[in-house]
Amino acid sequence: MEEKKEIGEVALRVSDEEGGGDPKKKINNEEEAAAKDKSYSSGSKTRKRVASLDAFRGLTIVLMILVDDAGGAYERIDHSPWNGCTLADFVMPFFLFIVGVAIALALKRISQVPAAIRKIIIRTLKLLFWGIILQGGYSHAPDDLSYGVDMKKIRWFGILQRIALVYLLVALVEVLTTKIRPSKITDAPWALFVAYRWQWIFGFVSFVIYMVTTFSVYVPDWSFVYHAEGDINDGKRFFVKCGVRGHLGPACNAVGYVDRSVWGLNHLYSQPVWIRSKACTHSSPNVGPLREDAAPWCLAPFEPEGLLSSVSAILSGTIGVHYGHVLIHVKDHSERLKHWLVMGIALLTCGFTLHFSNAIPLNKQLYSFSYVCVTAGAAGLVLSAFYAMIDVWGLRAPFLWLEWIGMNAMLVFVMAAQGIFPAFVNGWYYETPNNSLVHWIQKHVFVRVWHSQRLGTLLYVIFAEILFWAVVAGILHKLGIYWKL
């Protein structure tokens, strides 16, 4: 691959080519695969994209918009307060899975390793920059029209920062092992695992680091001061008693302890979802007033995209890379689907077994191993379903709107999911900031018409956000305009 080729579009927009050739024949030699399909050539002006991967990427963006903007009205689709897995909890691992698939496709041939590494590092820095701007506290969109952040309270980690970390490490392993990949891969069941063993070794090392740290690190007692202007608890210091190892509850887990030790309490997410847990409110899993006997940690900060949990998140990217390798080396549709489905079902079985046996519960905040397995398995099944419907059966038309969003995912993520476009519109208000076009549409077109705040909010998200941005993405696609990192 020439270095003019965009490297790893990181689940946002990647040139993810699919090999052609005889669908009944496996091509194990990458050079032979390139000869069979001219779209593999980096000099080709037209590259055949994997439409199912674009649709999957678009679906993930849609889910993010839905759960972020309608989750307040329908808390059961919002993040689980602690153990368990809701619709919102699939968004992050789906992103990381797609990152892995994209890495495998974009880096399937490397002509100059140093240049590839330089591009990976530059893209990582771009992701970190946008992550800090959008989720570090500088942007207060969409309702608060002010900008700026107190550096004493800036949030260092977030969604894009986690994607950046996983992308950097997984892509570097893919690049640095390119010269030791075999030129041919046999038809043996474990051939792909053996051929790309260094990727799996790296994933296993990440798993060991996470598990050893989680179950062996001693978590001491700690305290925090709650800050919320006008709140009855503002300025009050709370003490949390721990003194344990291997605890997987909200207060005394190693994941939170590592983040408190590395970043400091002031730099963590100040509104964790555990405020909706049964230990904090009688309204659980909905938002409600604090219980009189609420646990002291209920108002504490916690970083859901923390450092140690991001180490575990590397596994999501590693599994995605394997799915990408299957797409590259296995040319028969049925064989691809068989590989993907078997692995997806195996991951789901492993994850649910760990969860329901109470060995390792499903937990997005900790990014537990059972959570990795269940979400990666689900991602594999979703990709398989899209691939069968779009790339095999040719049912592309119903999913075009998802493809459009998937091909311009960074734009939709920033403008819609992070509220930048609504904030821009809200900046043009009449008399008060609450009297803008966005608020008027939501109130008069949706809430009052349907006589329901919950239903009106949901319909507003579906039509005024998701459908609107699908149309915008479709227009931009027709014009050949894409926001790439």
RAZI-V62501 format. One record per residue. N is the residue number from 1. RES is the residue in one small letter. D_FIRST is the distance of its C-alpha to the first C-alpha in Angstrom with 2 decimals. Layout:
n=N res=RES d_first=D_FIRST
n=N res=RES d_first=D_FIRST
This chain:
n=1 res=m d_first=0.00
n=2 res=e d_first=3.79
n=3 res=e d_first=6.40
n=4 res=k d_first=8.27
n=5 res=k d_first=6.79
n=6 res=e d_first=9.77
n=7 res=i d_first=9.76
n=8 res=g d_first=12.51
n=9 res=e d_first=15.08
n=10 res=v d_first=17.65
n=11 res=a d_first=19.74
n=12 res=l d_first=20.33
n=13 res=r d_first=17.69
n=14 res=v d_first=14.18
n=15 res=s d_first=11.88
n=16 res=d d_first=12.68
n=17 res=e d_first=11.98
n=18 res=e d_first=14.37
n=19 res=g d_first=14.29
n=20 res=g d_first=17.10
n=21 res=g d_first=19.18
n=22 res=d d_first=22.62
n=23 res=p d_first=23.47
n=24 res=k d_first=25.90
n=25 res=k d_first=23.59
n=26 res=k d_first=21.39
n=27 res=i d_first=18.19
n=28 res=n d_first=17.58
n=29 res=n d_first=15.15
n=30 res=e d_first=11.46
n=31 res=e d_first=11.07
n=32 res=e d_first=14.22
n=33 res=a d_first=13.11
n=34 res=a d_first=10.30
n=35 res=a d_first=13.18
n=36 res=k d_first=15.52
n=37 res=d d_first=13.82
n=38 res=k d_first=12.54
n=39 res=s d_first=11.56
n=40 res=y d_first=8.49
n=41 res=s d_first=7.34
n=42 res=s d_first=5.50
n=43 res=g d_first=8.65
n=44 res=s d_first=10.93
n=45 res=k d_first=13.41
n=46 res=t d_first=14.60
n=47 res=r d_first=12.78
n=48 res=k d_first=15.07
n=49 res=r d_first=15.85
n=50 res=v d_first=17.73
n=51 res=a d_first=21.06
n=52 res=s d_first=22.78
n=53 res=l d_first=20.58
n=54 res=d d_first=21.29
n=55 res=a d_first=24.94
n=56 res=f d_first=25.06
n=57 res=r d_first=23.73
n=58 res=g d_first=26.35
n=59 res=l d_first=29.02
n=60 res=t d_first=28.46
n=61 res=i d_first=28.95
n=62 res=v d_first=32.02
n=63 res=l d_first=33.42
n=64 res=m d_first=33.07
n=65 res=i d_first=35.00
n=66 res=l d_first=37.57
n=67 res=v d_first=38.40
n=68 res=d d_first=38.34
n=69 res=d d_first=40.59
n=70 res=a d_first=42.68
n=71 res=g d_first=42.81
n=72 res=g d_first=45.78
n=73 res=a d_first=47.75
n=74 res=y d_first=46.60
n=75 res=e d_first=46.26
n=76 res=r d_first=45.57
n=77 res=i d_first=42.04
n=78 res=d d_first=41.59
n=79 res=h d_first=40.42
n=80 res=s d_first=42.69
n=81 res=p d_first=45.17
n=82 res=w d_first=44.29
n=83 res=n d_first=43.90
n=84 res=g d_first=42.63
n=85 res=c d_first=39.77
n=86 res=t d_first=40.02
n=87 res=l d_first=37.74
n=88 res=a d_first=36.69
n=89 res=d d_first=35.69
n=90 res=f d_first=32.81
n=91 res=v d_first=30.95
n=92 res=m d_first=29.44
n=93 res=p d_first=28.26
n=94 res=f d_first=26.81
n=95 res=f d_first=24.71
n=96 res=l d_first=23.54
n=97 res=f d_first=22.87
n=98 res=i d_first=20.65
n=99 res=v d_first=18.85
n=100 res=g d_first=18.13
n=101 res=v d_first=16.95
n=102 res=a d_first=14.60
n=103 res=i d_first=13.18
n=104 res=a d_first=12.56
n=105 res=l d_first=10.82
n=106 res=a d_first=8.65
n=107 res=l d_first=7.78
n=108 res=k d_first=7.75
n=109 res=r d_first=5.01
n=110 res=i d_first=5.29
n=111 res=s d_first=5.70
n=112 res=q d_first=8.68
n=113 res=v d_first=10.68
n=114 res=p d_first=13.34
n=115 res=a d_first=11.41
n=116 res=a d_first=9.96
n=117 res=i d_first=13.61
n=118 res=r d_first=15.01
n=119 res=k d_first=13.36
n=120 res=i d_first=14.62
n=121 res=i d_first=17.99
n=122 res=i d_first=18.35
n=123 res=r d_first=17.78
n=124 res=t d_first=20.21
n=125 res=l d_first=22.74
n=126 res=k d_first=22.58
n=127 res=l d_first=23.35
n=128 res=l d_first=26.14
n=129 res=f d_first=27.58
n=130 res=w d_first=27.84
n=131 res=g d_first=29.16
n=132 res=i d_first=31.93
n=133 res=i d_first=32.82
n=134 res=l d_first=33.09
n=135 res=q d_first=34.46
n=136 res=g d_first=35.80
n=137 res=g d_first=38.95
n=138 res=y d_first=38.28
n=139 res=s d_first=37.99
n=140 res=h d_first=40.98
n=141 res=a d_first=39.96
n=142 res=p d_first=41.21
n=143 res=d d_first=44.96
n=144 res=d d_first=45.39
n=145 res=l d_first=44.74
n=146 res=s d_first=44.76
n=147 res=y d_first=41.83
n=148 res=g d_first=41.68
n=149 res=v d_first=41.79
n=150 res=d d_first=44.06
n=151 res=m d_first=41.88
n=152 res=k d_first=44.28
n=153 res=k d_first=43.19
n=154 res=i d_first=39.52
n=155 res=r d_first=37.49
n=156 res=w d_first=34.51
n=157 res=f d_first=32.83
n=158 res=g d_first=32.05
n=159 res=i d_first=29.65
n=160 res=l d_first=26.73
n=161 res=q d_first=27.43
n=162 res=r d_first=27.20
n=163 res=i d_first=23.93
n=164 res=a d_first=22.65
n=165 res=l d_first=23.93
n=166 res=v d_first=22.54
n=167 res=y d_first=19.08
n=168 res=l d_first=19.11
n=169 res=l d_first=20.34
n=170 res=v d_first=18.50
n=171 res=a d_first=15.04
n=172 res=l d_first=16.00
n=173 res=v d_first=17.10
n=174 res=e d_first=13.90
n=175 res=v d_first=11.95
n=176 res=l d_first=14.90
n=177 res=t d_first=15.32
n=178 res=t d_first=11.92
n=179 res=k d_first=13.59
n=180 res=i d_first=16.62
n=181 res=r d_first=15.35
n=182 res=p d_first=17.06
n=183 res=s d_first=15.46
n=184 res=k d_first=18.01
n=185 res=i d_first=19.72
n=186 res=t d_first=23.33
n=187 res=d d_first=25.26
n=188 res=a d_first=27.35
n=189 res=p d_first=27.98
n=190 res=w d_first=26.65
n=191 res=a d_first=23.71
n=192 res=l d_first=21.04
n=193 res=f d_first=23.11
n=194 res=v d_first=23.39
n=195 res=a d_first=19.75
n=196 res=y d_first=18.85
n=197 res=r d_first=22.18
n=198 res=w d_first=21.17
n=199 res=q d_first=20.21
n=200 res=w d_first=23.63
n=201 res=i d_first=25.38
n=202 res=f d_first=24.22
n=203 res=g d_first=25.44
n=204 res=f d_first=28.66
n=205 res=v d_first=29.24
n=206 res=s d_first=28.96
n=207 res=f d_first=31.40
n=208 res=v d_first=33.80
n=209 res=i d_first=33.80
n=210 res=y d_first=34.58
n=211 res=m d_first=37.25
n=212 res=v d_first=38.96
n=213 res=t d_first=39.14
n=214 res=t d_first=40.35
n=215 res=f d_first=43.12
n=216 res=s d_first=44.21
n=217 res=v d_first=44.23
n=218 res=y d_first=47.74
n=219 res=v d_first=48.04
n=220 res=p d_first=51.15
n=221 res=d d_first=53.30
n=222 res=w d_first=52.03
n=223 res=s d_first=53.23
n=224 res=f d_first=52.06
n=225 res=v d_first=53.69
n=226 res=y d_first=53.13
n=227 res=h d_first=52.68
n=228 res=a d_first=53.28
n=229 res=e d_first=55.57
n=230 res=g d_first=58.51
n=231 res=d d_first=57.89
n=232 res=i d_first=60.79
n=233 res=n d_first=58.66
n=234 res=d d_first=57.30
n=235 res=g d_first=57.61
n=236 res=k d_first=58.60
n=237 res=r d_first=57.30
n=238 res=f d_first=56.41
n=239 res=f d_first=56.40
n=240 res=v d_first=54.27
n=241 res=k d_first=55.51
n=242 res=c d_first=52.98
n=243 res=g d_first=53.33
n=244 res=v d_first=51.29
n=245 res=r d_first=48.24
n=246 res=g d_first=45.94
n=247 res=h d_first=47.23
n=248 res=l d_first=45.10
n=249 res=g d_first=47.32
n=250 res=p d_first=46.65
n=251 res=a d_first=48.68
n=252 res=c d_first=48.06
n=253 res=n d_first=44.52
n=254 res=a d_first=42.30
n=255 res=v d_first=39.51
n=256 res=g d_first=41.86
n=257 res=y d_first=43.35
n=258 res=v d_first=40.06
n=259 res=d d_first=39.31
n=260 res=r d_first=42.89
n=261 res=s d_first=42.67
n=262 res=v d_first=39.30
n=263 res=w d_first=39.36
n=264 res=g d_first=43.10
n=265 res=l d_first=44.95
n=266 res=n d_first=44.70
n=267 res=h d_first=40.90
n=268 res=l d_first=40.71
n=269 res=y d_first=40.74
n=270 res=s d_first=44.39
n=271 res=q d_first=44.73
n=272 res=p d_first=43.53
n=273 res=v d_first=44.14
n=274 res=w d_first=46.54
n=275 res=i d_first=49.23
n=276 res=r d_first=49.48
n=277 res=s d_first=50.18
n=278 res=k d_first=53.63
n=279 res=a d_first=54.47
n=280 res=c d_first=54.19
n=281 res=t d_first=55.53
n=282 res=h d_first=57.68
n=283 res=s d_first=55.53
n=284 res=s d_first=52.50
n=285 res=p d_first=49.87
n=286 res=n d_first=50.77
n=287 res=v d_first=51.33
n=288 res=g d_first=54.91
n=289 res=p d_first=57.32
n=290 res=l d_first=57.20
n=291 res=r d_first=59.57
n=292 res=e d_first=62.56
n=293 res=d d_first=61.57
n=294 res=a d_first=57.82
n=295 res=a d_first=55.91
n=296 res=p d_first=55.52
n=297 res=w d_first=51.71
n=298 res=c d_first=51.57
n=299 res=l d_first=51.15
n=300 res=a d_first=48.86
n=301 res=p d_first=45.30
n=302 res=f d_first=42.39
n=303 res=e d_first=38.62
n=304 res=p d_first=36.99
n=305 res=e d_first=33.49
n=306 res=g d_first=34.68
n=307 res=l d_first=33.22
n=308 res=l d_first=34.26
n=309 res=s d_first=33.56
n=310 res=s d_first=29.99
n=311 res=v d_first=29.61
n=312 res=s d_first=30.59
n=313 res=a d_first=28.20
n=314 res=i d_first=25.25
n=315 res=l d_first=26.19
n=316 res=s d_first=25.53
n=317 res=g d_first=21.90
n=318 res=t d_first=21.67
n=319 res=i d_first=23.18
n=320 res=g d_first=20.80
n=321 res=v d_first=17.80
n=322 res=h d_first=19.66
n=323 res=y d_first=20.10
n=324 res=g d_first=16.38
n=325 res=h d_first=15.99
n=326 res=v d_first=18.80
n=327 res=l d_first=17.14
n=328 res=i d_first=14.07
n=329 res=h d_first=16.29
n=330 res=v d_first=19.57
n=331 res=k d_first=19.72
n=332 res=d d_first=23.44
n=333 res=h d_first=24.55
n=334 res=s d_first=27.66
n=335 res=e d_first=26.01
n=336 res=r d_first=23.53
n=337 res=l d_first=26.53
n=338 res=k d_first=28.58
n=339 res=h d_first=26.19
n=340 res=w d_first=25.95
n=341 res=l d_first=29.68
n=342 res=v d_first=30.92
n=343 res=m d_first=29.02
n=344 res=g d_first=30.05
n=345 res=i d_first=33.67
n=346 res=a d_first=33.71
n=347 res=l d_first=32.54
n=348 res=l d_first=35.13
n=349 res=t d_first=37.81
n=350 res=c d_first=37.13
n=351 res=g d_first=37.14
n=352 res=f d_first=40.28
n=353 res=t d_first=42.04
n=354 res=l d_first=41.52
n=355 res=h d_first=42.70
n=356 res=f d_first=45.75
n=357 res=s d_first=46.87
n=358 res=n d_first=46.95
n=359 res=a d_first=44.86
n=360 res=i d_first=42.03
n=361 res=p d_first=42.51
n=362 res=l d_first=39.88
n=363 res=n d_first=39.41
n=364 res=k d_first=36.80
n=365 res=q d_first=38.31
n=366 res=l d_first=37.92
n=367 res=y d_first=34.69
n=368 res=s d_first=36.50
n=369 res=f d_first=34.95
n=370 res=s d_first=36.72
n=371 res=y d_first=35.24
n=372 res=v d_first=31.71
n=373 res=c d_first=32.43
n=374 res=v d_first=34.13
n=375 res=t d_first=31.68
n=376 res=a d_first=28.57
n=377 res=g d_first=30.43
n=378 res=a d_first=31.38
n=379 res=a d_first=27.82
n=380 res=g d_first=26.79
n=381 res=l d_first=29.68
n=382 res=v d_first=29.02
n=383 res=l d_first=25.39
n=384 res=s d_first=26.79
n=385 res=a d_first=29.47
n=386 res=f d_first=27.21
n=387 res=y d_first=24.86
n=388 res=a d_first=27.96
n=389 res=m d_first=29.57
n=390 res=i d_first=26.73
n=391 res=d d_first=24.05
n=392 res=v d_first=26.56
n=393 res=w d_first=29.89
n=394 res=g d_first=28.63
n=395 res=l d_first=30.81
n=396 res=r d_first=28.57
n=397 res=a d_first=31.26
n=398 res=p d_first=33.02
n=399 res=f d_first=29.89
n=400 res=l d_first=28.51
n=401 res=w d_first=30.05
n=402 res=l d_first=28.17
n=403 res=e d_first=24.84
n=404 res=w d_first=25.74
n=405 res=i d_first=26.57
n=406 res=g d_first=23.45
n=407 res=m d_first=21.21
n=408 res=n d_first=23.28
n=409 res=a d_first=24.18
n=410 res=m d_first=24.17
n=411 res=l d_first=26.64
n=412 res=v d_first=28.88
n=413 res=f d_first=28.78
n=414 res=v d_first=29.99
n=415 res=m d_first=32.38
n=416 res=a d_first=33.88
n=417 res=a d_first=33.40
n=418 res=q d_first=34.11
n=419 res=g d_first=36.83
n=420 res=i d_first=35.84
n=421 res=f d_first=36.71
n=422 res=p d_first=40.04
n=423 res=a d_first=40.86
n=424 res=f d_first=40.40
n=425 res=v d_first=42.72
n=426 res=n d_first=45.15
n=427 res=g d_first=45.43
n=428 res=w d_first=47.44
n=429 res=y d_first=50.47
n=430 res=y d_first=54.19
n=431 res=e d_first=56.62
n=432 res=t d_first=54.77
n=433 res=p d_first=51.08
n=434 res=n d_first=51.88
n=435 res=n d_first=52.84
n=436 res=s d_first=49.50
n=437 res=l d_first=47.94
n=438 res=v d_first=45.81
n=439 res=h d_first=48.93
n=440 res=w d_first=51.01
n=441 res=i d_first=48.65
n=442 res=q d_first=48.37
n=443 res=k d_first=52.14
n=444 res=h d_first=53.60
n=445 res=v d_first=51.09
n=446 res=f d_first=50.23
n=447 res=v d_first=52.53
n=448 res=r d_first=55.86
n=449 res=v d_first=55.16
n=450 res=w d_first=54.45
n=451 res=h d_first=57.02
n=452 res=s d_first=54.68
n=453 res=q d_first=52.65
n=454 res=r d_first=50.40
n=455 res=l d_first=49.82
n=456 res=g d_first=49.55
n=457 res=t d_first=46.89
n=458 res=l d_first=44.85
n=459 res=l d_first=45.16
n=460 res=y d_first=44.28
n=461 res=v d_first=41.03
n=462 res=i d_first=40.18
n=463 res=f d_first=41.13
n=464 res=a d_first=41.06
n=465 res=e d_first=37.87
n=466 res=i d_first=35.65
n=467 res=l d_first=36.62
n=468 res=f d_first=36.65
n=469 res=w d_first=33.11
n=470 res=a d_first=31.92
n=471 res=v d_first=33.45
n=472 res=v d_first=31.98
n=473 res=a d_first=28.46
n=474 res=g d_first=29.02
n=475 res=i d_first=30.20
n=476 res=l d_first=27.28
n=477 res=h d_first=24.88
n=478 res=k d_first=26.86
n=479 res=l d_first=26.61
n=480 res=g d_first=22.84
n=481 res=i d_first=23.56
n=482 res=y d_first=21.67
n=483 res=w d_first=22.11
n=484 res=k d_first=18.84
n=485 res=l d_first=18.83
